[in-house]
């Protein structure tokens, strides 16, 4: 019985490893950002206490933190899209609290760089001439803190799903949590 149980355990471990490699499972949990697999650009930096800071106190700054390795989002044999979940904690802090900042976005993109991207209302993703172009090949979840009428924003505190541009396909008002 002991040998059978040991064999079953080994088989279960091998099957789990095979399923993970076939499905392309990628897991990452960051408890702070020191020594993690991220590529930073623009004003982005990891502070000495492990916080990820995407911008600084200079006007019109943008920063990106990108997962350094490609993540497979669909099965190459049958084209089925993989599902994924995410949970995160973040804060948007403005140097001038009464003015605010434009927000941030979590992005899925085929390429790392966003050439010509502008800060402010373009969230470091697009600019006036490429916003909305199908060639962008970008999906973003925007956490927007300013109402931009040119993008048909619903208000100044919303979450939107954007495809290739900043006019959200779907958006909903966001909750707010104040500390201190």
N, C-alpha and C positions, 0 to 999 in steps of 0.2 A: 504494500500500500504506500509506503514511504517513497519508493522509487517511482511509482506512478504519479504521485503528487509532485515530486521534484521534476519529472518529465513534463507534466502539465504546466508547471510554473515556468519552465524554460520555454515551452511552446508559446505560452501566453505572452512572455516578454518579447520573443521574436515576432509574433504577430503584431503586437503593439508597435514595435519599431518599424515593421513593414507598412502598417497602416499610416503611421506618421510620415514615412518617407514618400509613400504613394500620394497621400492627400496634400503633401506640401505644408504640413502644419508648422506654423511659426508662432512661437510664444515669446513675449518679452514683457517683463515687469520692471519698471524703473522705480526705485525708492531713492530718489535723487539722481542726478545726471553725471556724476563723476565716473569716468572710465566706462562709458556706455558706447554702443555701436551707432553713433550719430555723426553726421557730417554737418558742420555749422558753416553758415556763410552770412555775409552782410554784417549787421551789428550783433548777431547772436553770440552769446557766450555762456559758459557755465561758471557760476560764481564760486568763490572759495568754499561756500557752505553747500554746494551741490545743486543749487537752483538753476534752472534754465531761464535765461533772460534773453528775449528775442530782440528787444530794442533798448536804446539808452535814452538819456534825457535830451538828446539832440533832435530838433524838428526833422520831420520827413525821413525817418529812419525805417528800415525794414531788416528783418533777420529771418533766417530759415534754419530749422533743425530737421534734418532728414534722416530717416533710417538708412543706414549705409548699404545694406544688402537688398537686392530685388526681392519682392514678396509676390509669390504666385497667387493670382486671384481667380484663375479658372483652370479646370482640368484640360490639359492639352489633347487628351485622347477623345473626349466627347464634348468639349466646350462648355460643360456645366460650371457655372460660377460657384466659387466657394463662399460660404458665409463667414462673417467675422463679427466679433464683438469687441467693444473697447469701453474702458472706464478710466476716467481721468479727473484730476483735481487741478485747478488752475486759478490764477487771479489776474485780472487786468487792472493794473495800477497806472494812473495817469499822473504826470508831473503837475498838471492843473486839473484837479478833480471836478471843477465846475464845467470845464470844457470837454473832458473825456478824451478818449482815443478812438480810433476807428474799429478796433476789434482784432480778431485773429481767425485763422482758418486751419482746419485739419484737411490735408490734401492727399489725393491719390493721383499720381501723374506718371506718364511714361518716361519722362525725363526729369533730371534733378534741377537743372537751371531754369529760371524763368527770365530769359533775356528781355530787357526793356521794361520789366515790371516796375511799377511805381508803388510807393508807400501810400499812406492815407487811405482814401476811399477804395483804392484798388487792392488793399491788403497784401501788397507785395507779390501779387499773382499775375496781374495783367496791366495794361495801359489803355489809353483812350482808343488806340487804333486796333488792338488785338482782342479787346474785351468782347466776348460772345462768338469768336471765331471757332468753327468746328475743328480746325487744325490744332487747337490748344490741347485737346485730349486730356482734360482735367476734370475731376470730380472733387468738390470741396464741401465741407460742412463749415459754414461761416458762423462765427459768434460775433454778431455785429452790434456795436454800441452807439452808432450814429445813424440817423435816418437819411439816406441818400435818395432823393427823389428820382435822380437819373437811373437808378437801379430798381425803382419801384419797391423800395423797402416798406414794410408794413408799419414799422415804428423804429425807435432808437434803442431797442433792447430785444433782439430776436435771434433765433437760430434759423439758418436757411440752408437748403441743399442746392448747390450751384453746379451746373454742368457747362464747362467751357467759358463761363463768364460770371459776372456778379449779379445778374438778375436771377433771383432764386426761383427754381422750379416749384419749390414748396418752402414755406416759412411759417413759423409759429412764434408767438411771444415767448420770451425767456423769463424764467424766474430770477429772483435776485436774492442774494445772501450778503448781508453786510456784517463785517467783523469790526469790533472795537468801538 
